[in-house]
Amino acid sequence: MPDDEDYFNYDLTPEEEDILDEIDANPDNYAEFTKMEISQEHQIMQDFIDRQVKERNLAEDLVNALTKPKSLTAFKFLIDESKYKDQWQEYRKGKYRDWVREQVDGFNYAED
């Protein structure tokens, strides 16, 4: 459940309400996954630039985008217009899988 109720969507279906009721009733049966921090996402983007992007001008533009306000949007715009779009999507997906696995491993470790 969201930590900040200001961001919570209260237009729930009956099924979603049942799920939340179940979680409230049995919280030990569920794990809360956290979202990556912006700094972690930035590090993933920087690592991608350093390891995958071979064109110096594009790499410089991407690094520069990370220093701007709305850096995630600026990076996405540039990468989506490049030949690295598919490669970036796979790289990012893999990093998010790793992030979720780390959390699952943490939950499993905590249960031991």
TASULSUL-V811106 format. One record per residue. RES is the residue in one small letter. PHI is phi in radians with two decimals (* if undefined). Layout:
BEGIN
res->RES phi->PHI
res->RES phi->PHI
END
This chain:
BEGIN
res->m phi->*
res->p phi->-1.11
res->d phi->-1.24
res->d phi->-1.85
res->e phi->-1.15
res->d phi->-1.09
res->y phi->-1.75
res->f phi->-1.46
res->n phi->-1.55
res->y phi->-1.58
res->d phi->-1.54
res->l phi->-1.64
res->t phi->-1.34
res->p phi->-1.00
res->e phi->-1.14
res->e phi->-1.14
res->e phi->-1.09
res->d phi->-1.09
res->i phi->-1.10
res->l phi->-1.12
res->d phi->-1.09
res->e phi->-1.11
res->i phi->-1.11
res->d phi->-1.07
res->a phi->-1.31
res->n phi->-2.35
res->p phi->-1.07
res->d phi->-1.24
res->n phi->-1.51
res->y phi->-2.29
res->a phi->-2.10
res->e phi->-1.73
res->f phi->-1.65
res->t phi->-1.82
res->k phi->-1.38
res->m phi->-1.16
res->e phi->-1.29
res->i phi->-0.98
res->s phi->-1.09
res->q phi->-1.20
res->e phi->-1.10
res->h phi->-1.05
res->q phi->-1.12
res->i phi->-1.09
res->m phi->-1.12
res->q phi->-1.09
res->d phi->-1.07
res->f phi->-1.08
res->i phi->-1.02
res->d phi->-1.11
res->r phi->-1.67
res->q phi->-2.05
res->v phi->-1.43
res->k phi->-1.63
res->e phi->-1.38
res->r phi->-1.03
res->n phi->-1.11
res->l phi->-1.14
res->a phi->-1.04
res->e phi->-1.12
res->d phi->-1.11
res->l phi->-1.17
res->v phi->-1.07
res->n phi->-1.08
res->a phi->-1.06
res->l phi->-1.23
res->t phi->-1.65
res->k phi->-1.58
res->p phi->-1.08
res->k phi->1.00
res->s phi->-1.09
res->l phi->-1.10
res->t phi->-1.18
res->a phi->-1.12
res->f phi->-1.08
res->k phi->-1.04
res->f phi->-1.03
res->l phi->-1.16
res->i phi->-1.21
res->d phi->-1.17
res->e phi->-1.61
res->s phi->-1.92
res->k phi->-1.31
res->y phi->-1.64
res->k phi->-0.95
res->d phi->-1.14
res->q phi->-1.09
res->w phi->-1.10
res->q phi->-1.07
res->e phi->-1.17
res->y phi->-1.07
res->r phi->-1.09
res->k phi->-1.04
res->g phi->-1.10
res->k phi->-1.17
res->y phi->-1.21
res->r phi->-1.06
res->d phi->-1.05
res->w phi->-1.07
res->v phi->-1.19
res->r phi->-1.05
res->e phi->-1.05
res->q phi->-1.19
res->v phi->-1.08
res->d phi->-1.05
res->g phi->-1.12
res->f phi->-1.16
res->n phi->-1.13
res->y phi->-1.14
res->a phi->-1.13
res->e phi->-1.34
res->d phi->-1.19
END
